[in-house]
């Protein structure tokens, strides 16, 4: 009988414990592989989601918060930019793109972005990839609205539908924000549905600034005790506010940034009333901040791999008390101590190999789940690639640890006494 057949029969005799240990090894190796793959994929997805804006100006607390709120729609910005400051910014430089945005309303928890026509004409959700309409067209009049692909898919809303927006985030529907209410006085008509971009904008709705200003001017008149149908003529400077501005400086190829960007960035930063962010730089800063957390996750995943090796050790050591008689019989049949040692060591190594191979499947399942969750929850399309070098490294490390875990039971098998373990039972 070949040594491989002996090892396979031994594993089959302990089928349940063998499967449990292999599953533990697979889960630990798969998690480690998934974390390694998601690190790079996540950074690529967030960098991709910043679009083609060179600068984002707001009044948020920090540049990073400004990018998270103004581009990734983490939370509605709190402080507005007034009309005078907006005009000052627009006239301060010949911007190639100047797109104001007002974020604060929502529809079924999806953020609503009030902006102008340049948002679809000049701003690109992904650098080098302009907007594409699956149906309809951009808004061209007051109270028209365009839906991101995820909004249309999850709500089932089609062109021509009438929507009522909510003041505040979607959480207001659950009673978290006691000041939230629906703007039932004004209905919006869906005039366009966008193709998927793989950016957070897929989970947003877009309308024109005047419509947003009219909604909140109506609220202001109600607070003042006046009931009236508000028109554009009723808007005051206090109504014409925005929460951010997406800007680009002129560049030769529409992709790169000209040297003047640094000068404009420094000039705007000297205005203490504004927060100025370079979106791509802030995403990089975000990942620099969480790099230490990545190391922690990798360390935890590595610890689970080590724990799976310990499980192999305990499983095989516990089984040795039941297998000493089998080992003694093999010795009587001519097997040397060295052969017994290698048989047991091969058994633990095969468990490691089977677990690491299954770990690749576990990693693929984790990556598929994480990709779907990020797309649905945040509109980010993460395309993780299972790096071949990482897979080989994790598989080798797992197999080596399994082999090391098999050393102790191999030594116990090597030292098994033939005479003592062949005594008659009972």
C-alpha positions in Angstrom: 0.0 0.0 0.0 1.4 3.4 -1.0 2.1 6.1 1.6 -0.4 8.5 -0.1 -3.2 5.9 0.2 -2.3 5.3 3.9 -2.5 9.1 4.5 -5.9 9.4 2.7 -7.4 6.5 4.6 -6.2 8.0 7.9 -7.9 11.3 7.0 -11.1 9.5 6.0 -11.2 7.6 9.3 -11.3 11.0 11.0 -13.5 12.6 8.4 -15.5 15.0 10.6 -12.5 16.4 12.5 -10.5 16.7 9.2 -13.3 18.6 7.5 -13.7 21.0 10.5 -10.0 21.8 10.5 -9.8 22.2 6.7 -12.8 24.7 7.0 -11.0 26.6 9.7 -7.8 26.8 7.6 -9.9 27.9 4.6 -11.7 30.6 6.4 -8.5 32.1 7.9 -6.6 31.9 4.7 -9.5 33.3 2.7 -10.0 36.3 5.0 -6.3 37.1 4.8 -6.4 36.9 1.0 -9.6 39.0 0.8 -8.2 41.8 3.0 -5.0 42.0 0.9 -7.1 42.2 -2.2 -9.6 44.7 -0.9 -6.9 47.2 0.3 -5.8 48.1 -3.2 -9.2 47.8 -4.8 -10.8 50.1 -2.2 -8.2 52.8 -2.7 -8.6 52.6 -6.5 -12.4 52.8 -6.2 -12.3 55.9 -3.9 -9.7 57.6 -6.1 -11.9 56.9 -9.1 -14.9 58.4 -7.4 -13.4 61.9 -7.0 -14.2 62.7 -10.6 -12.4 65.4 -12.6 -12.7 68.3 -10.1 -9.4 69.9 -9.2 -10.8 71.7 -6.2 -13.7 71.4 -3.9 -14.6 74.6 -1.9 -17.0 74.4 1.1 -17.4 75.5 4.7 -17.0 72.1 6.2 -14.8 71.5 9.2 -11.8 70.1 7.2 -10.9 69.3 3.6 -11.4 65.5 4.2 -14.9 66.1 5.6 -15.6 68.4 2.7 -14.7 65.6 0.2 -16.6 62.9 2.1 -19.7 65.1 2.3 -19.5 66.9 -1.0 -18.5 64.1 -3.3 -19.2 60.8 -1.4 -22.4 62.2 0.2 -21.5 60.8 3.7 -23.5 63.6 5.4 -25.2 66.8 4.4 -22.8 69.8 4.8 -23.8 72.0 7.7 -22.6 75.5 6.8 -23.6 77.2 3.5 -21.7 79.5 1.2 -23.7 82.7 0.7 -24.4 84.4 -2.7 -21.8 87.2 -2.2 -19.0 84.7 -1.5 -20.1 82.5 -4.4 -20.0 85.4 -6.8 -16.6 86.4 -5.4 -15.3 82.9 -6.0 -16.7 82.8 -9.6 -15.1 86.1 -10.5 -11.8 85.5 -8.8 -10.3 83.4 -11.7 -11.2 82.2 -15.2 -12.2 78.7 -14.1 -12.7 76.1 -16.8 -15.3 74.5 -14.6 -17.3 76.2 -11.8 -20.2 74.0 -10.5 -22.0 75.0 -7.3 -23.9 72.3 -5.4 -26.4 72.4 -2.6 -26.8 69.2 -0.6 -29.3 68.8 2.2 -32.5 67.3 0.9 -33.2 63.6 0.1 -35.6 61.2 -1.5 -36.0 57.8 0.3 -32.6 58.3 2.0 -30.9 59.0 -1.3 -29.2 62.5 -1.3 -30.5 65.2 -3.6 -27.8 67.4 -5.2 -29.0 70.8 -6.4 -26.7 72.2 -9.1 -26.5 73.8 -12.5 -26.4 72.6 -16.1 -22.6 72.5 -16.0 -22.7 69.6 -13.6 -23.6 67.3 -16.6 -21.8 69.3 -19.2 -18.4 69.8 -17.5 -18.1 67.7 -14.4 -17.2 64.1 -14.9 -18.2 61.5 -12.2 -15.0 59.6 -13.2 -12.1 61.5 -14.7 -12.2 60.9 -18.5 -15.7 59.4 -18.4 -18.6 61.9 -19.0 -22.2 61.3 -17.9 -24.3 59.0 -20.1 -28.1 59.1 -19.9 -29.8 55.7 -20.0 -33.1 57.4 -20.5 -34.3 61.0 -20.8 -32.2 64.1 -20.6 -30.7 66.6 -18.0 -33.1 68.9 -16.1 -33.9 72.1 -18.1 -36.5 73.7 -15.9 -37.5 74.1 -12.3 -38.8 71.1 -10.4 -37.2 68.6 -12.9 -35.0 65.9 -11.4 -32.5 63.3 -12.7 -32.0 60.0 -11.0 -28.7 58.1 -10.5 -28.7 54.5 -11.8 -28.9 53.0 -8.3 -31.8 55.2 -7.3 -33.8 54.2 -10.4 -32.9 50.5 -9.9 -33.8 50.3 -6.2 -37.0 52.4 -6.3 -38.3 51.3 -9.7 -39.1 54.9 -10.6 -39.3 55.6 -14.3 -39.5 58.8 -16.5 -42.4 61.0 -15.8 -42.9 60.0 -12.2 -43.7 62.7 -9.6 -41.5 62.9 -6.5 -41.7 64.7 -3.2 -38.4 65.5 -1.5 -37.6 65.3 2.2 -35.7 68.2 3.9 -32.8 66.5 5.6 -31.2 63.0 5.2 -33.1 59.8 4.8 -32.7 59.1 8.5 -35.3 61.7 9.1 -38.0 59.3 7.9 -37.1 57.2 10.9 -37.5 60.0 13.3 -33.8 60.7 13.9 -34.0 64.3 12.7 -37.0 66.0 14.4 -36.7 69.0 12.1 -37.0 67.0 8.9 -40.2 67.3 6.9 -41.4 66.6 3.3 -41.7 69.4 0.8 -45.3 68.4 -0.2 -46.0 71.8 -1.7 -43.8 71.1 -4.7 -43.5 67.9 -6.8 -40.5 67.1 -9.0 -40.8 65.3 -12.3 -38.3 62.7 -13.3 -36.8 63.7 -16.7 -33.7 61.6 -16.8 -32.0 58.4 -15.5 -28.3 58.1 -15.7 -26.1 55.1 -16.6 -24.1 53.6 -13.9 -20.8 55.3 -13.3 -19.3 53.2 -10.5 -19.1 56.4 -8.4 -21.1 57.5 -5.4 -23.3 59.7 -7.7 -25.2 56.5 -8.7 -27.0 56.8 -5.4 -28.0 60.5 -5.8 -30.7 62.5 -7.4 -29.9 65.8 -9.2 -32.0 68.9 -9.7 -31.5 72.6 -10.4 -30.4 75.1 -7.8 -33.4 77.4 -8.2 -35.8 74.5 -7.3 -33.9 73.9 -4.1 -33.9 77.6 -3.2 -37.6 77.8 -3.9 -38.3 74.9 -1.5 -36.4 76.5 1.3 -37.8 80.0 0.6 -41.3 78.5 1.0 -40.2 77.1 4.4 -38.8 80.5 5.4 -42.1 82.2 4.5 -44.0 79.6 6.5 -41.8 80.2 9.6 -42.5 83.9 9.2 -46.3 83.2 9.2 -46.8 83.9 5.5 -48.6 81.5 3.2 -47.8 82.1 -0.5 -46.8 80.4 -3.7 -43.1 81.3 -3.9 -41.6 82.2 -7.3 -38.1 83.1 -8.4 -38.8 86.8 -7.8 -39.4 86.1 -4.1 -35.9 84.7 -3.6 -33.5 86.8 -1.6 -29.7 86.6 -1.2 -30.3 84.6 2.0 -32.1 81.9 -0.1 -29.4 81.7 -2.8 -26.9 79.6 -0.9 -24.9 76.6 -1.8 -22.9 74.0 0.2 -20.0 73.5 -2.1 -18.3 74.4 -5.4 -16.5 71.9 -7.8 -13.8 73.7 -9.7 -11.2 73.1 -12.4 -8.4 75.3 -13.6 -7.7 75.5 -17.3 -5.5 72.6 -18.5 -4.1 71.6 -21.9 -5.6 68.1 -22.3 -8.6 68.3 -19.9 -7.1 65.5 -17.8 -3.9 67.0 -16.2 -3.7 69.9 -13.8 -1.8 73.0 -14.9 0.9 74.6 -12.6 -1.5 77.4 -11.8 -3.6 74.9 -9.6 -1.1 75.2 -6.7 -1.2 79.0 -6.8 -5.0 79.0 -6.8 -5.2 76.4 -4.1 -2.8 78.5 -1.9 -4.8 81.7 -2.6 -8.1 80.2 -1.7 -6.7 78.7 1.5 -5.8 82.1 2.7 -9.5 82.9 3.0 -10.2 81.7 6.5 -13.9 81.5 5.9 -13.5 78.7 3.3 -12.4 75.1 3.4 -10.4 74.1 0.2 -9.8 70.5 -0.7 -7.9 68.7 -3.4 -10.2 65.7 -3.7 -7.7 63.1 -5.0 -5.2 64.2 -2.3 -7.8 63.9 0.4 -8.6 60.4 -0.6 -4.9 59.5 -0.5 -4.8 61.1 3.0 -7.8 59.1 4.1 -6.0 55.9 3.1 -2.9 57.0 4.8 -4.9 57.5 8.0 -6.5 54.0 7.8 -3.2 52.3 6.8 -2.6 51.4 10.5 -6.1 49.9 10.7 -5.3 47.8 7.6 -2.2 46.5 9.3 -4.4 45.6 12.3 -6.8 43.7 10.1 -4.0 41.9 8.4 -2.5 41.0 11.8 -5.9 39.6 13.0 -6.2 37.6 9.8 -2.7 36.3 10.2 -3.5 35.4 13.8 -6.5 33.3 12.6 -4.1 31.5 10.2 -1.8 30.7 13.1 -4.8 29.5 15.2 -5.8 27.2 12.4 -2.3 25.7 12.6 -2.8 25.2 16.3 -6.1 23.5 15.5 -4.3 21.1 13.2 -1.8 20.4 16.0 -4.5 19.8 18.7 -6.6 17.6 16.3 -3.6 15.4 15.4 -2.2 15.2 18.9 -5.6 14.2 20.3 -6.0 11.5 17.6 -2.6 10.0 18.4 -3.9 8.3 21.5 -6.3 6.4 19.3 -3.8 5.7 16.5 -0.8 4.4 18.5 -2.0 0.8 17.9 -2.2 1.5 14.1 1.3 3.0 14.2 2.6 -0.1 16.0 1.0 -2.4 13.4 2.6 -0.4 10.6 6.0 -0.8 12.4 5.5 -4.6 12.7 4.6 -4.7 9.0 8.0 -3.2 8.2 7.5 0.6 8.3 10.5 2.4 9.7 10.4 5.1 12.3 11.3 7.7 9.7 8.5 6.5 7.4 6.0 6.8 10.2 7.3 10.3 10.9 6.9 11.4 7.3 3.4 9.8 7.0 2.1 11.9 9.9 3.9 15.0 8.7 2.4 14.5 5.2 -1.0 14.2 6.7 -0.8 17.6 8.4 0.7 19.2 5.3 -2.2 17.8 3.1 -4.7 19.4 5.5 -2.9 22.7 5.1 -2.9 22.3 1.3 -6.6 21.5 1.2 -7.4 24.4 3.5 -5.4 26.9 1.5 -6.9 25.8 -1.8 -10.4 26.1 -0.3 -9.3 29.5 1.1 -9.1 30.9 -2.4 -12.8 30.0 -2.9 -13.6 31.7 0.5 -11.7 34.8 -0.6 -13.7 35.0 -3.8 -17.0 34.7 -2.0 -15.9 37.4 0.5 -14.8 39.7 -2.3 -18.1 39.2 -4.2 -20.1 40.0 -1.0 -18.0 43.1 -0.2 -18.2 44.3 -3.8 -22.0 44.0 -3.9 -22.4 45.7 -0.5 -20.2 48.6 -1.4 -22.1 49.1 -4.7 -25.5 49.0 -3.1 -24.7 50.9 0.1 -22.3 53.5 -1.2 -22.5 53.4 -5.0 -18.8 52.5 -5.2 -17.8 49.9 -7.7 -14.8 48.0 -6.2 -13.1 45.6 -8.6 -10.9 43.5 -6.4 -8.3 41.4 -8.1 -7.1 38.3 -6.4 -3.3 38.8 -6.8 -1.6 35.6 -7.9 1.5 36.4 -5.8 -0.5 37.0 -2.7 -2.5 33.8 -3.2 0.7 31.8 -3.6 2.3 33.5 -0.6 -0.7 32.8 1.6 -1.0 29.2 0.4 2.7 28.6 1.0 2.6 30.2 4.5 -0.5 28.2 5.4 1.0 25.0 4.2 4.3 25.6 6.0 2.4 26.4 9.3 0.4 23.2 8.9 3.6 21.2 8.4 5.1 22.8 11.5 1.9 22.0 13.4 2.4 18.4 12.3 5.9 18.1 13.8 4.7 17.4 17.4 2.3 14.5 16.4 5.0 13.2 14.0 7.5 13.0 16.8 4.9 11.3 19.0 4.3 8.8 16.2 8.1 8.3 15.8 8.5 7.5 19.5 5.6 5.1 19.7 6.5 1.9 21.4 5.6 -1.2 19.4 5.6 -3.7 22.3 3.5 -1.5 24.6 0.8 -0.8 22.0 0.5 -4.3 20.7 -0.6 -5.8 24.0 -3.9 -7.6 23.9 -6.9 -5.3 24.5 -8.8 -5.9 27.7 
